[in-house]
Every structure is written in structure tokens, then in C-alpha cells.
Amino acid sequence: MLNQPFFQITLPLIITFVSTVWAATWMQNKRLEEMSKRLDDIVARLGRIESLLGDHDRRITTLETAKWR
């Protein structure tokens, strides 16, 4: 007949191990997605700051040029 210790002991252990690894991997992937979204937000914000600083740099250059004329 069937090997009883395998179905009573080993198979439940294997199922538990596989489901635990799957859950841990799924949670890690969700965390990486959250971090990626946050990094994208930071990059977008830095782009806006760079744009503002470029505008200020042009204004300063214009004022310095007008001052020395």
C-alpha cells in the first residue's frame, strides 16, 4: 500500500516549507515594489527641484550681467 510516514510527516512538512518560502518571496516583492515607487517619487521631485534651480541660475546670471554693464 502507500507509505504512511511520507503522507503523515514528510508531505505536510514539504507543503509548509514551500508555502512559507512562497509567502516570504511574495512579501519581499511587495516591499521592493513599494521602495521602487518611493524612489520614482524622489526622482520626480529632484527633477522639479533641478528645474527650479535652473530658473534661479538664469535669473542670477541675468542680474550679474546687468550689474556689470
Buried (B, 14 or more C-beta within 10 A) or exposed (E): EEEEEEEEEEEEEEEEEEEEEEEEEEEEEEEEEEEEEEEEEEEEEEEEEEEEEEEEEEEEEEEEEEEEE
